[in-house]
């Protein structure tokens, strides 16, 4: 989609509709994040409760990421990055080139995720080498780009029907679901500091929803939690006079034993 197409916006996609959609998508993203966290510890998703603060945090994070990507593209546009065939070809795979390596390094995604980019790299940068009758690599890349533009992608066809802004919003939402799901699991996998209830047995607080704590007994030496969960209420803990201590006992994993 060109810059001119992005600026075009259908009348039905107004700021009012966007204001309604953002909280809804924020709720779904917050739930996805919590589901990713719970999945690591095998906590049933039925326990999940999404608060307004969680929605605001996730929505703010998504808006910030979107703004940073937009600023990055504005910077590239200001330095005439897209004024040559190589730049226009990179534009088609720029976001995956940035996000996939970050996901592999930061979120411990499997290394083979990087293979997602290979078909696009081959079509855009290797295939031009086999173009005959055209001199110069840049001209060959431009020829392949022009051929590619003749066959519109599904996303381009969709953008022409409903407008570019709804399509871009939908793309960020779908990508956001994947990112926040992985981020939730990553946090669970790497978390070291937990609240521990000094009871018999000792219980580690894995997550708090409303006034309830999802707890589990654990093995300090093996750094494993048991598969049985305890639901502890704040008032119940106070009535029993149980001591709560913040300790560095992680990262924790789920015990494989039955």
N, C-alpha and C positions, 0 to 999 in steps of 0.2 A: 504494500500500500504506500502510495506516494504521500509527501507532506501535504499536498493540496487536498488529497482524498481524506486525510485524517481531520483536516479542518472542517470538512463538510459534515454536518450533523443533521439527521432527520428531525423534524419538528416534534415527533412524539417522544423523543429521548430528551426530556427536559431536566433541568436541575432538580425539580420536585421529585421526579421518578428516581433520579440518582440518589437523592437524600433518603428515599424509602429503601432502596436496594442495599445501600452500604451497611446499615445495621443488620439486615437479614443475612447478608453474606458474611458480616463480621461474626454473627452468632454461629454460622455453619463452620467458619474457619476456626473459631474458638473450640467448637465441639471436636473438629478434626484433630486439633492440637492435643486436646485432652485424651482423645481416643488413641492417638499415637503413644502417649505416655502410659496409659493404662494397658495397652497391648503388650508393652515390654514386661510389665509385672504380672500379666495375666489377670488383671483386675476387670471384672465384668463391666461393660459400658453402661449397664443399668444404674450404676452408682453415680455416674457423671451428672453434675449440676452446673450449668453455665451461669455465672453472675454477670451483672452489668459491667463490673470492673474488667472482667476477662474479655468481654466483647470490645470495650474501649481500648484495651491494650493491643489486642490483635488487629483491630481496625486501624489504630494509630501506626502500628508496625507496617501494615500493608500499604497505607498511604505514604509512609516514609520511603519504603522500598520503591514504590511507583514514582515518587518525586525524584529520587536519586537516579533512577534509570532514565527518566525524562530529561534531567539536567545533563546526564552523560551524553544522550543523543543530541541535545542542543549544543553541547561543546563540540562534538564531532562535526555537526553541521556548520558551526562557526569557523572551523579550520578547513572547510571544504573537503572533508573526508569522503563524502559521497559523490564527489564530482568526477570520479574516475571509475572505470569498470571494476577494478579490484575492490575499491571501497563499497560499491553497490553490491558486489557479490558477498563481501563480509557482512554487510548489513542484514542479509537474509539468515545468517546463522550466528549473529553476534551475541544474542542473549543466551543461547545454549552454550556457546564457547565460554561465556563468563560464569554461568550458573552451575554447569555440570562439574567442572574442576573444583569449584567452591564446595559443592555438595559432597564430592568425594573426599576432600581434605577435612572439612569442618564437621560434616554429618556422618562420616564413615560409610558413605554409600559404596556399593561394590564397584571396583575399578572398571568393570566391563560396561558401566553406564556410558563411558566415554565413546563406546562404539556407536552410540546413537548418532553422533555427528559424522561418522565416516561416509555414509551414502551422500550426504549433502556436500561434504568436502570433495568427494570424488566428482560429482556432477559439476560443481562450480569451478574447481581449480585443476583437476586432473583431466577430465574429459576434453577441455579446450585444447590440450596438447595434441589431440588426434584430429583436430579440425584442419582439413586440407584446403589449399587455395587461399589461405589468409595468413598474412605476414604479421609478426609481432604478437607476443603473448597477450597483451592488453586487448588487442583487437579480437583475438580468439575468445577471450573471456566475455567480451561485450557481445559477440555473436551468440554464444551459448545463453547469455542472459536474455537476449532478444528472442531467441527460440523458446526459452522457458516462459517468457511473458505471453507468448501466443497461446499457450495452454494455461489458462487461469487455474490457480489453486482453489480448492473448495472454500478456503477462508476469504479469498478475494471475491468469489461469487456471493458469499454470504454478506460481505461488507457492502456490496452494491445494493442488496435487497433491504437490509435493515440499517445500514449506516456503519461507518468505521468505528465510532465511539462505542456502541454496544458490543461490537466484536472484540475490540481491545479490552473492554471491561471484562468480558467473558473469558478471554485468554488469561488475564491476570488472576481471575478467580480460580480457574482450573489449575494453573501453575501454583497458585497459593495453597490450594488443597494439598497438593503433593509436598510442597515445602514445609507447611506447618505440621503435617502428619509426621514427616521425617524428623522435624525439629523436636516434636514431643517425645518421640522414641529416643532421640539423641540425648535429650536432657535426662531422661530416666536412666539411660545407660551410663552417663558420666557423672551424675549427681553424687557428691561425697558427703555433704552435710545433711543430716536428718535429725528430726526430733525423736527422742526415745522415751517411752513411758516405762518408768521403773516399777514394773509389776512382776508377777510370776506366772508365765514367763515374761521376759522383757519383750516389749512390742515396739516396732519401728513404725512411725507415721509416714505412710507413703504419699497420701493425698488428703486434702481437706476440702469438703464440699458442704457449704452452709455451716451448720454447727457440728457436723459429723467428720470424724477422722477415719480414713481407711487404713487399718493397721495390720501388721503381720508379725509373727514371731520370726526370729532370725538367728543365724549362726555367725558369731563375730569372727571366728577364725576363717571359716570358708567364705565369709561375706555373701551368704545365701539367705534368702527369705523362704519361709515355708509357703505352701500353696493354700493354706487355710487363712482366711481373712477375719478380722475382728472389726466391728463397727462401734467406735467409741464416741459418745456424745460429750461435748464440752462440759455440760452440767454434771454428767455422770462422773467424769474425771475429777471434777472439783469436789463432789460429794464423797468420793472414795479417798480423797486426799493423796492421790497419786502424784509422784514427782515427775516432772517433764524436764529432760536434759537435752541440750543441743550438742551433738557429737559428730565427729568425723569418722564414720563407719563404712563409707562407700568406697568405690562404687559397688552396688549390690546387683545380684542376679538371682533368678528364680531357681530353686533347687530342682534337680531333675528327678530326684527320688519321689516315689508315690507317697 
